[in-house]
Amino acid sequence: MEGLSRANSLFALDLYRALSEINAGGNMFFSPLSVSAALSMVYLGARGDTAKEMTKVLSFSSVSDVHSHFETLTSTINRPSASYILKLANRLYGEKTFSFLPEYLDSTLKMYHADLQAVDFIGASDESRQLINKWVEEQTENKIKDLLQPCDINGLTRLVLVNAIYFKGTWMHTFEALITREMPFKINQNECRPVQMMHQKEMFPFRYIPESKLQVLELPYEQEELSMLILLPDETQEGSDPLLKLESELTLDKLLDWTKRDKMAMRMDIDVHLPKFKLEVESSLSEILQEMVVHKAFIEVNEEGTEAAAATAVIVECDCAVQFKSFIADHPFMFFIRHNPTNSILFLGRFRGPS
């Protein structure tokens, strides 16, 4: 499964860069795993040039038996836990008059736990769209609403492959709400906006990368199976946008190295300032992936922990000793939520300040 985790992470960074080009100055948040899972179900039925292109885009060339690894990954992620809620769900919606290959349906059910629901795209496309949106809403605890818009589904739609992911976790060390204060967040060198800044002093895994002028902080959730990792560039760097510089130089090997537990200082008191924030981001991935892919993601970070959800629809038509360190996230940063047992990036984003 390590090969699949690496492939998914490579795809995550590629997608991050592509979305960043479209939206260089804004907040960003998406679930690369949700997009990978939805596209992998398409890949299961792809042949010829389409399969070759998808292999390249999804970085699957070095992964043997992608689909059985996805089955293992999904089962691991969906394993019940007393300390957090995490679920990854797939479903197919197919035009009732269209004959789908039984082998394809058997495989998606076996590998992706995705059953096919027959719908009437030809005669009742809007009712079918609403049915899909209702399922997504239920899977994401009402966080992702109206994933598909009326223009996304029509009488030519034959199959919609949907993935939904939901996570709710409590910090291992919660922030005390009483000491959250309004503080200025430096959007850039010329502009500040107020944020509600959470604060605590605790021992957290921490690392400073001098050559990249970067602080890396891990905030584990209860039981430490999941963590939020924050990449905070120094704001004193030359040039106007340290975060863009970080994004342009970031590779997967660097990211994996920087965030390795055994390379981080564990016995260091960190004075953490982290803004409370809530993001709801809709990304049309159709231009980037040359497919009609719709993706919507939501995250709320507060004193208790984090709630995050995302959904993707692919529409197929005919055709050391204790030290002390300050970590003050009062300027733009990149962050991701990692499933530690599988080293999978569940959610990825950046915070450039309140809108």
N, C-alpha and C positions, 0 to 999 in steps of 0.2 A: 504493500500500500504506500510505501515511501515514494515510489516513482510517481504515483498518481498525485500525492500531496505536492510534490515538486512541480509537476505539470500544472496543477491547479494554481499554484502560487505564481508561476511564470505568467500564466494567463491573467491572473489578478493584477500583476504589475503592468502588463501590456495594456489591459483595459483601463487601468487607472491613468496611464499616460495619455491614452487616446481621449478619454473623457476630460482630462486636464487641458488638452489642446483646445477643446470646444469651450471650456469654462475655466480659463486661467485664473480669474480673480475671485471665484466664488467658493462657497462651501461645497463639499462633495461627500456623498455617502452612498455605498451600494454593497450588495452581497455578491462577491465574485463566485462563491460556491453555488449560489442559487442560479446564476447565469450558466456556470459550467454544467450543473446538473440538468438544466433544461436543454442545453445544446447537446449534451451527451445522449439524451434520448433521441434527438434528431440524428445524431451521428450513428446510433445503433441501426437506423434504417437507411443510412446514406451509402451510396456505391459510387465507383468511378471517380471522376474529377471532383465531385462534391465531397466525397470522403477524404480525398487527398488534401483538399483545401482546409477542411475542418481539422484534420490531423495536425496541419501546420499551425492554424490559428489557436487551437486548444493545447498545443505543445504535447500531443499524445504520441509522437513518433518513438519515444524511448520507453513507452509504457506497454507492457505485455498484458493483454486481457483487461482493457480499461473497464469494461462493464462489471466484471466480477469484483474488481477492486472498489468500484462505486457502491456495489451492494454491501461490501464489508464496511466501507466508510459510513454509509447511511445508517446501517445497523448500529455501529459504534456511537454515532452522534445521537441517535434516538434512544440510546440506553437510558432507562429511567434513573433520575437522580433526586435525592431528597433536598439538595441544596440549590438547584436552579432548574429552570424549564428551558429545554432546547429541543426543537423538533424540525425536521426537514421532511416535507411531504411533496409527492408528485402525483399528477393526474393527467389523463388524456381525455379530451373532448372531441368526439368524431362525428361527422355528418352521418345521420342514420341510414341514408341510402347508399353510402359508399362502402365498398368492400375492402377492408384492411387485411393485409397478410396475417393469417393466424400465428405464424412464427414470430412476427414482429410484436404482436400483442402479448404472446406468451413470454417473450424475452423482456419486454418493458415491465410486465407484472413481476417476473422473477428477479430481475436485476435492480429495478427502480421502485418496486412496490407500487407501480402506477397502474390502476385499472382504467379501462375505457368506459366513459359514459357517452351513450349515444344521444345526440342532440339534433335539432332541426335547424341547421344553419341556413338552408335554402328557403324554408318557409317562415321561419321565426328567428331571424339572426339576432335581433335585439334581446329577445327573451333568453336566447342561448348565452349571449354576452353577460346578461345580468346573473344568470345561473353560475357562470364561471367566477364573476366578481364576488358573489355571495360565498362561494367555497373558499376563495382566497381570504376574505374577511374573517371567516370562521377559523381558518388555520393560523392567522396572525393576530388572534385576539382583538379583532377590529382595528388594528393599526394600519393595515393597507386596505384602503377603500378605493373603489372605482379604478382598478388596475387597467381594465380595457375600456376605452372610450368608444362611442358609437361608430366612429370612422374606422376602428380597428377590425371590426367583424362585418362581413357581408355575405351575400348568397353564394359567393365563390369560395368561401372558407370551407376547408374539408377537415382540418385537424388543428387543434390547439393543444400544445404541450405546456403544462403549467407546473412551476415549482414554487413552493412557499417555504420560507424559513423564519423561525421565531425564537427569540432568546430573551429570557428575563433572569437576571442574576443579581445577587447581593454582594457588595464588596466584602472581602475578607476583613478589611478594616474600614468600617463605614465613616463617613465624614459627619461631624456634628452640625446639624442644621442651624443651631443658635450662633455659630461663629462664621456662617457664610455672610460675606459683606460685598457691597457694591465696590467694584474696582475698575479702573480704566483698562481696556484691552486695546493694544496698539495694532490697529488694522494695517498700518504702514508707517513710514517715517513722519507722515504729516497728519495722520488722523487717528483719533481714539474714540472708542464707544464704550459705554458702561456695560459690565457683565456682573452677574452674581457669582462671586468667586468663592469656591469651597476651599477649606484649609484643614490640614492635619499634619502632625509630625509623627512619623512611624518608620519602622524598618521596612524598606521595599527594595527589591532587586533594582540596581541602578548601574549605569555605565556611562562614562564620558568618552566620546570618540574624538580625540584632539585633531586628527587630520581632516575630519569633516566638520569640526566645530559644532558638535551635536551631543545633546543629552538624550539618553534612552532610559525610560522609566517603565517598569512593569507594575501594573495594579491588578493583583489577582482577585478573582471572585472566590466566594466560599468554596472550600475543598480543593481549590487551586487547579481544577480541571480546565478552567477557562481563565483567560487574562485579557486585560486591555493593555496594549503596549503603545506608548506615546513617544514619537520622535520629535524633539523640540530643538530646532536649530538656534544657535546663538544669534541674538538680534544685532550684535555689534559687528557683524561681518561687513566687509566692503561690498558695495553694490546695493541695490534697492530691495531685492527680494530673496532672502535666505531660503525660504521654503521652496521657491521655484528652482533654486540652485540644487537643493537636496534632491528634489524630484528628478531633475535632469541627470544627476550622477548616480541615482540609486539603482543597484542591481539586486537580483534575488540573493546571490551569494553574500553580498554585503549585509542585506537585511537579516538573513539567517545567522550570520556571524555576530552582528551587533546585538541580536536579541536572544542569544544562547544563554541559558541560565548559568552554566558553569563558567561563563566569562564575565558574569555580572557580579558587582560587589553586593553581598547579601547582608552583611552586618554594618549597614550604614544608616544612620538616622537621616531621613529625607524630610525636609520641610516643604510639603507639597501645596501649591496653589493651583487649582484646576477649575475652569469655569463650568457652571451648570449650563447645559445646552440641550436644545431639542432641534433636530433636523428632519425635514421630510423632503426627499429629493426624488424627482422623476427623471429618468434618463431614457431617451429614445436611442437604442443601440443599433437602429436599423442601418444608418449610414456606415457605422464602424464595422458591423459584421456582415453587411450585404444581405441581411435576413430581416424579416419583420419581427424584431424582438422588442418587447416592452418590459421595462423594469422600474420598480418603484421601491423605495426603501425609507425606513423611519428609524430614528434613534433618539432616546432620551437618556441623558446622563445626569444623575443627581446624587445627593448625599448617600442615599441607600444603595444605589447600584446603577444598573443599566437595563433598559428595555430596548430591544432592537428587532426589527422585522423587515423582510423584503420578499418580493415576489417577482417572478419572471414568467412571461408568456411568450412562447414561440408560435407564430401563426403560419401555418402552411396552407397555401392556396393552390387551386389548379394553377397550374403554371408556377573578607579581611578583618582588622580591629575596628571597633565602632568609630565611625567618623560622622561628620555632619555635612549636609549638602542642601542647598536650596534648589528647588525645582519650581520655577514660577512660570506657568503657562499663560502669560499675559500678552502673547503675540502668536501669529499663526503657527499651527503644528499639524503633523500627520499622525493618524492613529489607526490601529486595527485591533479586532477582537479575534483571539486565537483559541482554537480547541487544542489544548496542550497534548493529550494522548496521541492525536493523529497529526499534530503540527499543521493543522489546516487553518487558513485564513477564512473566517466566516463572514466578517464585515470589514470594510476598508474605507477610509475617508480622510478628509482634512477639514479643519476648523479655521476659518479665516476671520471669524468674529460674528457677532450678531447682525442679522440683516435688518 
